[in-house]
Amino acid sequence: MERSAHVDTFARDHLPPQDQWPVLLLDNADVAYPARINCATELLDRAIESGHGDNPAIWSDVNGAPHATSYRELRALVNRSAHVLVDDMGLRPGNRVLLRGPNTLQMAVAFLAALKAGLVVVPTMPLLRAKELKQIIDKAHISAALCDVRLTDELARCSAHGDEFHCNTLAQVLTFHDDAPGSLESRAASKPDSFDACDTAADDVCLIAFTSGTTGAPKGCMHFHRDVLAMCDLFPRHILKPASNDVFCGTPPLAFTFGLGGLLCFPLRAGASTVLLEKLTPETLLQTVERFRATIMFTAPTFYRQMAPLIERFDISSLAKTVSAGEALPDSTRALWREASGIEMIDGIGGTEMIHIFVSSAAADVREHAIGRAVPGYIVQAVDDAMQPVPPGTLGKLAVRGPTGCRYLADDRQQKFVRDGWNLPGDSVVIDADGYVFYQARADDMIVSAGYNISGPEVESVLMQHEAVAECGVIGVPDETRGQVVRAFVVLNPGFKGNDTLVAELQAFVKRTVAPYKYPRIVTFLDALPRTETGKLKRFALRAM
């Protein structure tokens, strides 16, 4: 590893042993970065050097009207804020700083400022409570936090002596999105707008992203400065192909790597602009496309399904590309969106451990039922339990290698995710002879019933084609005779009643559409499905029912 710029060496000291790392594919011109590089400088200063200084970088809603912050203005805000972190807060390279806020200009400024100062950013979802924040703060030994002033209540418990969630390491909390004296913005206003970025090594840790939607102790995924750039220089360059006149929009939080890439890093790397708005609904996301003339959208499958019937009420003629990730995209949702919008979805498999999407296909290369192929720079294969490749067309566990990979923060689960130099994201897939990946289920979500392997997402996709079904989740439940049986949790569209007649109709519908052994033997109607803040279905919550 290159000589670190970190004075506080906690992050590097707590990387997994190198013999537990995945093999990293760095012999690739796309990711041939110099040994010393700061990703914030590459994303922001390089865009200005390329002539984008006066172009919009981030769009906000100010008093109901679109407001653009240019690249040059954004750099000044970032540099002034970096001075606050270093000069006022006394933070030093390698210190971990917790970031807490929704998708706003201020959140983006805080993120980039911390990176420029050589800090290790630990972004957190706005809905996390004190108990969850304490787990993250204690695990990453976080000493400082930057928090949106509207989200301080839960974090305050972590800094309050005597509270059950008090964190011994947390010494400073500074608010932003706040015009009060002493806030990040107030302090930054008097600082110079130039800042010498920390001379970080390409393999200095700059981001600890904690996994979302899981049970048990959270897993911190450690990413380097070069990893942040690699996520910008592979999927976007080869699949998304953004241009400087593109306007990005979407829903994933910046604290989620899907959102960090799609709504901040990708647009900056392309010299494009992004719309950062909070608390979007399907209706207001379409309204955002119309108001800001957005061209590229990132959101989860549920949003696309809910937006499809609303499209005719909005002018979304500017929209050219839509990206779905975060959970499996049902074929019915892809078709519904294509019929409503005329846009072929770009689907993808990514993950916090890998930082972003590593399997996808551009709209022109989509193959029916497939997610796509390995993004250039990555290789994928389907393997058996002994890590041996299975023949094309055979069910196996997805294994992936690329320039990014899993490095958990001090976690024994590293050896489960990485085996024989391969990352194992935990997906069951079939890969055809052309390299197209067909998602079946999370490996631990495959339903084995009377000897048959049944994909829960496949059954969900069929049920979603029925006119009565708005949303559904499918799991396997124990059964003495068959080992497991298929159980479906269904949310109905308005006008339909959940009764025995409809249960029989849905069961018959599945039997007519796919192999009859896949039909749900148990159907339960719910008012809503349990989901994470990033839109993922909480299957563990369904199992708990």
C-alpha positions in Angstrom: 0.0 0.0 0.0 1.1 3.6 -0.7 2.3 5.8 2.2 -0.8 7.0 4.0 -1.6 10.7 4.6 -3.6 9.7 7.7 -2.4 11.0 11.0 -5.1 8.9 12.7 -4.4 5.4 11.3 -7.5 3.7 12.7 -9.1 2.9 9.3 -6.0 1.4 7.8 -5.2 -0.4 11.0 -8.6 -2.1 11.0 -8.7 -3.2 7.3 -9.0 -7.0 7.0 -5.7 -8.9 6.7 -4.6 -8.7 3.0 -5.0 -12.5 2.5 -8.7 -12.0 3.2 -9.1 -9.3 0.5 -10.7 -10.1 -2.9 -8.4 -10.1 -5.9 -8.5 -6.5 -7.3 -8.4 -6.0 -11.1 -6.4 -2.8 -11.4 -4.6 -3.4 -14.6 -7.2 -1.4 -16.6 -6.7 2.0 -18.2 -10.1 3.1 -16.9 -8.9 2.9 -13.3 -5.2 3.7 -13.8 -5.0 6.4 -11.1 -1.8 8.0 -9.7 -0.6 6.7 -6.4 -1.6 9.9 -4.7 -5.1 11.3 -5.4 -7.9 13.0 -3.5 -11.3 12.0 -5.0 -13.0 15.3 -4.0 -10.4 17.3 -5.9 -10.8 15.0 -8.9 -14.6 15.3 -8.8 -14.8 19.1 -8.3 -11.6 20.9 -9.2 -11.0 18.9 -12.3 -14.5 19.7 -13.6 -13.7 23.4 -13.2 -10.3 23.0 -14.9 -12.2 21.3 -17.8 -14.3 24.4 -18.4 -17.4 23.7 -16.3 -16.8 26.3 -13.6 -19.8 28.4 -14.5 -22.1 25.5 -15.3 -24.8 24.3 -12.8 -23.5 21.6 -10.5 -26.3 21.2 -7.9 -29.9 22.2 -8.3 -32.0 23.0 -5.2 -35.5 24.2 -4.5 -35.4 27.7 -3.0 -38.7 29.2 -2.0 -40.5 27.0 -4.7 -38.1 28.0 -7.5 -35.2 26.0 -9.1 -31.9 27.4 -7.9 -28.5 26.4 -9.4 -25.2 26.3 -7.6 -22.4 26.5 -10.1 -19.2 24.4 -9.9 -17.2 27.4 -8.9 -19.7 28.3 -6.2 -19.8 24.7 -5.0 -16.0 24.6 -4.7 -15.9 27.8 -2.7 -18.6 26.4 -0.3 -16.6 23.1 0.0 -13.3 24.8 0.6 -14.7 27.2 3.3 -16.3 24.2 5.0 -13.0 22.2 4.9 -11.4 25.1 6.7 -14.0 24.8 9.5 -13.3 21.1 9.8 -9.6 21.6 10.1 -9.1 25.0 11.7 -12.1 25.2 14.0 -12.8 21.6 14.8 -9.2 20.5 14.8 -9.9 17.4 12.7 -6.9 15.6 11.2 -6.5 13.3 8.2 -7.9 9.8 9.0 -10.4 11.0 11.7 -13.8 9.6 11.1 -16.7 12.0 10.7 -20.3 11.0 10.8 -22.6 12.7 8.3 -26.3 12.9 8.9 -28.7 14.6 6.6 -31.2 14.2 3.7 -30.3 15.0 0.0 -29.5 18.7 0.1 -26.8 21.0 -1.2 -25.5 21.3 2.4 -25.2 17.5 2.7 -23.2 17.4 -0.5 -20.9 20.3 0.6 -20.2 18.6 4.0 -19.4 15.3 2.2 -17.0 16.8 -0.3 -15.4 19.1 2.4 -14.6 16.1 4.6 -13.1 14.2 1.7 -11.0 17.1 0.7 -9.7 17.4 4.3 -8.6 13.8 4.2 -11.2 12.7 6.7 -13.0 9.3 6.6 -16.7 10.0 5.9 -19.3 7.8 7.5 -22.7 8.8 6.0 -25.9 7.6 7.8 -29.5 7.3 6.8 -31.7 10.1 8.1 -34.2 7.7 9.7 -31.7 5.9 11.9 -32.4 6.1 15.6 -30.0 6.6 18.5 -29.5 2.8 19.0 -28.4 2.3 15.4 -26.3 5.5 15.4 -24.5 4.3 18.5 -23.6 1.0 16.8 -22.0 2.8 14.0 -20.2 5.5 16.1 -18.8 2.8 18.4 -17.7 0.5 15.6 -16.0 3.3 13.6 -14.6 5.1 16.7 -16.2 8.4 15.4 -15.1 11.6 17.2 -17.0 14.2 15.2 -20.4 14.5 13.5 -21.9 16.9 10.9 -25.7 16.8 11.2 -28.6 18.6 9.5 -30.1 20.8 12.3 -33.5 19.1 11.7 -32.1 15.7 12.6 -30.2 16.4 15.8 -32.6 14.8 18.3 -31.5 11.2 17.9 -27.8 12.1 17.6 -28.0 14.3 20.7 -28.7 11.1 22.7 -25.4 9.7 21.5 -23.5 12.7 22.8 -25.5 13.2 26.1 -23.8 11.9 29.2 -26.1 9.5 31.1 -28.1 8.5 28.1 -28.2 4.7 27.5 -26.9 5.4 23.9 -24.1 7.7 24.9 -20.9 7.3 22.8 -17.6 7.9 24.6 -15.7 8.8 21.4 -18.1 11.4 20.1 -16.7 14.7 21.2 -18.1 17.2 18.6 -21.3 17.7 16.8 -21.7 20.6 14.3 -25.0 21.4 12.6 -25.5 22.4 9.0 -28.6 23.6 7.0 -28.6 26.1 9.8 -28.0 29.8 9.9 -27.5 30.1 13.6 -24.2 31.3 14.9 -21.7 28.4 15.3 -23.2 26.3 12.5 -21.1 24.9 9.7 -22.4 27.6 7.3 -22.0 30.5 9.7 -18.4 29.5 10.5 -17.6 28.9 6.8 -18.8 32.3 5.7 -15.7 34.0 7.1 -13.2 31.4 5.8 -11.1 31.7 2.6 -12.5 30.1 -0.5 -9.2 28.3 -1.3 -8.1 25.1 0.4 -5.1 22.8 -0.2 -6.6 19.4 -0.4 -5.0 16.7 1.8 -2.4 14.8 -0.2 -4.1 11.4 0.3 -2.9 8.1 -1.1 -5.2 6.5 -3.7 -5.6 3.6 -1.2 -6.3 5.8 1.8 -9.8 5.0 3.2 -12.1 7.9 2.6 -15.6 6.3 3.1 -17.0 3.8 5.5 -20.5 2.8 4.2 -22.6 0.8 6.5 -24.9 -1.8 4.9 -28.6 -1.1 4.9 -31.6 -3.3 5.6 -29.8 -6.1 7.4 -30.3 -7.6 10.9 -27.7 -7.9 13.6 -24.6 -5.8 14.0 -24.0 -3.4 11.1 -21.2 -4.0 8.6 -18.9 -1.1 7.7 -17.6 -1.3 4.1 -14.3 0.6 3.7 -13.6 2.2 0.4 -10.5 4.1 -0.8 -10.3 7.4 -2.8 -9.6 5.3 -5.9 -12.8 3.3 -5.3 -15.0 6.4 -5.4 -13.4 7.3 -8.7 -13.7 3.7 -10.1 -17.4 3.7 -9.5 -17.6 6.9 -11.6 -15.3 5.5 -14.4 -16.9 2.1 -15.1 -20.7 1.8 -14.9 -21.3 5.5 -16.0 -18.6 5.4 -18.7 -19.6 2.2 -20.3 -23.3 1.8 -19.6 -24.9 5.1 -18.6 -22.7 7.4 -20.8 -23.7 10.8 -19.3 -22.8 14.1 -20.9 -22.1 17.5 -19.3 -25.6 18.7 -20.3 -27.3 15.9 -18.4 -29.4 16.7 -15.3 -29.6 13.8 -12.8 -32.4 13.3 -10.3 -33.8 10.5 -8.1 -34.6 9.3 -4.6 -31.8 7.2 -3.1 -30.1 8.9 -0.1 -26.6 10.2 -0.4 -25.8 8.0 2.6 -26.6 4.9 0.4 -23.8 4.3 -2.2 -26.5 3.9 -4.9 -27.4 7.5 -4.2 -23.9 8.8 -3.6 -22.9 7.6 -7.0 -26.0 8.4 -9.0 -26.9 11.7 -7.4 -23.5 13.3 -6.6 -20.3 11.6 -7.9 -21.5 10.5 -11.3 -22.8 14.0 -12.3 -19.7 15.7 -11.0 -17.4 13.4 -12.8 -19.2 14.1 -16.1 -19.4 17.9 -15.5 -23.2 17.5 -15.4 -25.7 18.7 -12.8 -27.9 17.0 -10.2 -31.1 17.9 -8.5 -31.0 17.3 -4.7 -34.4 17.3 -3.1 -35.7 15.5 0.0 -38.8 13.5 0.7 -39.8 12.8 -2.9 -42.9 10.8 -3.7 -43.6 9.2 -7.1 -45.7 12.3 -8.0 -43.1 14.9 -6.9 -40.3 12.9 -8.6 -42.1 13.2 -11.9 -42.8 16.9 -11.1 -39.0 17.3 -10.5 -38.3 15.9 -14.0 -40.7 18.4 -15.5 -39.5 21.4 -13.4 -35.7 20.8 -13.8 -35.8 19.2 -17.2 -34.0 16.2 -15.8 -32.6 13.7 -18.2 -31.3 10.8 -16.0 -33.2 9.2 -13.1 -32.2 6.9 -10.3 -34.7 5.2 -8.1 -36.0 1.8 -6.9 -38.4 -0.5 -8.8 -41.3 0.3 -6.5 -41.1 4.0 -7.5 -41.1 3.2 -11.2 -44.2 1.0 -10.8 -46.0 3.8 -8.9 -45.0 6.5 -11.3 -46.1 4.7 -14.5 -49.8 5.5 -14.2 -49.1 9.1 -13.3 -46.8 9.9 -16.2 -49.5 11.4 -18.5 -50.0 14.2 -16.0 -46.4 15.5 -16.4 -44.1 16.7 -19.2 -41.2 14.3 -18.9 -40.1 14.6 -22.5 -36.6 15.6 -21.2 -36.1 12.2 -19.5 -33.8 9.9 -21.5 -32.4 7.3 -19.2 -33.7 5.6 -16.0 -31.7 3.4 -13.7 -33.1 0.8 -11.3 -31.2 -0.9 -8.5 -31.4 -1.7 -4.9 -33.7 -4.7 -5.3 -34.8 -7.0 -8.1 -36.6 -5.4 -11.0 -39.7 -7.4 -11.9 -40.3 -8.0 -15.6 -43.8 -6.6 -15.2 -42.4 -3.3 -13.8 -39.9 -3.0 -16.6 -42.7 -3.5 -19.1 -45.1 -1.2 -17.4 -42.5 1.6 -17.2 -41.5 1.1 -20.9 -45.1 1.2 -22.0 -45.8 4.3 -20.0 -42.6 6.3 -20.6 -41.1 4.8 -23.8 -37.8 4.3 -21.9 -36.1 0.9 -21.6 -34.9 0.5 -18.1 -31.2 0.2 -17.2 -31.2 -2.4 -14.5 -28.2 -3.2 -12.3 -26.8 -5.3 -9.5 -24.5 -3.5 -7.1 -23.8 -3.5 -3.4 -22.4 -1.5 -0.6 -19.5 -3.9 -0.4 -18.6 -3.3 -4.1 -19.6 0.4 -3.8 -21.8 0.5 -6.9 -23.2 -1.4 -9.9 -21.1 -4.1 -11.4 -23.7 -6.0 -13.6 -25.8 -4.0 -16.0 -26.6 -3.4 -19.7 -27.4 -0.3 -21.6 -30.9 -0.1 -22.9 -29.9 -1.2 -26.4 -28.3 -4.4 -25.1 -31.1 -5.5 -22.7 -31.9 -9.2 -22.9 -35.4 -10.3 -21.7 -35.5 -11.4 -18.1 -31.7 -10.6 -17.6 -30.2 -7.9 -15.5 -27.3 -7.5 -17.9 -23.6 -8.5 -18.2 -20.5 -7.7 -16.1 -19.7 -4.0 -16.4 -16.4 -3.6 -18.2 -13.7 -3.8 -15.6 -15.5 -6.5 -13.6 -15.8 -10.3 -14.2 -18.6 -12.5 -12.9 -19.2 -16.2 -12.7 -21.7 -18.5 -11.1 -20.1 -21.0 -8.7 -21.2 -24.0 -6.5 -20.6 -24.4 -2.8 -17.0 -25.5 -3.5 -16.4 -22.3 -5.5 -16.2 -24.2 -8.8 -17.8 -22.5 -11.8 -21.1 -24.1 -12.9 -22.0 -24.6 -16.6 -23.8 -21.9 -18.4 -27.6 -22.0 -17.7 -27.1 -23.6 -14.3 -28.1 -22.1 -11.0 -25.1 -21.0 -8.9 -23.9 -18.3 -6.5 -22.8 -15.0 -8.0 -19.0 -14.4 -7.7 -17.5 -11.1 -8.8 -14.0 -9.5 -9.1 -13.1 -6.0 -10.2 -11.2 -2.9 -9.1 -13.4 -2.5 -6.1 -14.3 -5.1 -3.5 -15.3 -6.0 0.1 -13.1 -4.8 2.9 -15.2 -4.9 6.1 -14.2 -2.8 9.1 -12.9 -5.3 11.7 -15.5 -7.9 11.0 -15.3 -11.7 11.0 -17.9 -11.8 8.2 -15.2 -10.8 5.8 -14.4 -14.5 5.3 -18.0 -15.2 4.3 -18.2 -12.4 1.7 -14.8 -13.1 0.2 -13.7 -16.6 -0.7 -10.7 -17.6 -2.9 -10.3 -14.0 -3.9 -13.9 -13.6 -5.2 -16.6 -11.4 -3.7 -19.8 -13.3 -3.0 -22.7 -10.8 -2.8 -25.1 -13.5 -1.7 -27.2 -13.7 -4.9 -28.4 -16.9 -6.7 -28.1 -16.5 -10.4 -28.0 -18.2 -13.8 -25.5 -16.9 -16.3 -26.0 -17.9 -19.9 -23.3 -18.6 -22.5 -23.2 -14.9 -23.6 -22.5 -13.8 -20.0 -26.0 -12.4 -19.3 -26.9 -12.7 -15.6 -30.4 -13.8 -14.7 -31.2 -13.0 -11.0 -33.0 -15.7 -9.1 -33.0 -14.6 -5.5 -30.8 -13.8 -2.6 -28.9 -17.0 -1.9 -30.6 -17.2 1.5 -34.0 -16.4 0.0 -34.2 -19.3 -2.4 -37.2 -21.4 -1.5 -36.7 -25.2 -1.6 -40.0 -26.9 -1.7 -40.3 -30.7 -2.2 -36.9 -30.7 -3.9 -37.7 -27.8 -6.3 -35.7 -24.5 -6.2 -38.2 -21.6 -6.4 -37.2 -18.0 -6.8 -39.2 -15.7 -4.6 -38.7 -12.7 -7.0 -39.9 -14.7 -9.9 -43.2 -15.5 -8.2 -43.4 -11.8 -7.2 -43.0 -10.8 -10.8 -45.8 -13.0 -11.9 -48.2 -11.8 -9.1 -47.4 -8.2 -10.1 -48.9 -8.9 -13.5 -52.4 -9.5 -11.9 -54.6 -6.4 -12.0 -55.4 -6.7 -8.3 -51.8 -6.6 -7.1 -50.1 -3.3 -6.2 -47.1 -4.8 -4.4 -46.1 -8.2 -3.1 -43.3 -10.0 -1.3 -42.7 -13.7 -1.4 -40.8 -15.9 1.1 -40.5 -19.5 2.0 -42.0 -20.8 5.3 -41.3 -24.1 7.0 -43.5 -27.0 6.1 -43.3 -30.5 7.6 -44.1 -32.3 4.3 -42.3 -30.2 1.7 -39.6 -28.6 3.8 -40.8 -25.1 2.7 -43.8 -23.7 1.0 -44.3 -20.4 -0.9 -46.0 -17.6 1.0 -47.0 -14.4 -0.6 -47.8 -11.1 1.1 -49.9 -9.0 -1.1 -50.9 -5.3 -1.1 -54.0 -4.8 -3.3 -54.9 -2.0 -5.7 -58.0 0.1 -4.8 -61.3 -1.6 -5.5 -60.1 -5.2 -4.7 -61.0 -7.2 -1.6 -58.7 -9.7 0.0 -60.8 -12.8 0.4 -60.7 -16.5 -0.3 -62.0 -16.0 -3.8 -59.1 -13.7 -4.7 -56.6 -16.0 -3.0 -57.8 -18.8 -5.3 -57.7 -16.5 -8.3 -54.1 -15.4 -7.6 -53.0 -19.0 -7.1 -54.5 -20.1 -10.3 -53.0 -17.1 -12.1 -49.5 -18.1 -11.0 -50.1 -21.8 -12.0 -51.1 -20.6 -15.5 -48.1 -18.4 -15.9 -45.2 -20.4 -14.5 -44.6 -24.0 -13.4 -47.5 -24.9 -11.1 -45.2 -26.0 -8.2 -44.2 -22.3 -7.8 -47.6 -21.1 -6.8 -48.1 -19.5 -3.3 -49.8 -22.0 -1.0 -50.4 -19.2 1.5 -51.5 -15.7 0.6 -51.7 -12.9 3.2 -53.1 -9.5 2.4 -51.3 -6.4 4.0 -52.0 -2.7 3.8 -48.3 -2.1 3.1 -45.0 -4.0 2.8 -42.2 -3.3 5.3 -39.3 -1.5 3.5 -36.0 0.0 4.4 -35.3 3.7 3.9 -33.6 2.8 0.5 -36.8 1.0 -0.7 -35.6 -2.6 -0.2 -38.2 -5.1 0.9 -37.5 -6.3 4.4 -37.9 -10.0 3.9 -36.7 -10.7 7.4 -39.7 -8.6 8.7 -42.0 -10.8 6.5 -40.5 -13.9 8.0 -41.0 -12.5 11.5 -44.7 -12.3 10.8 
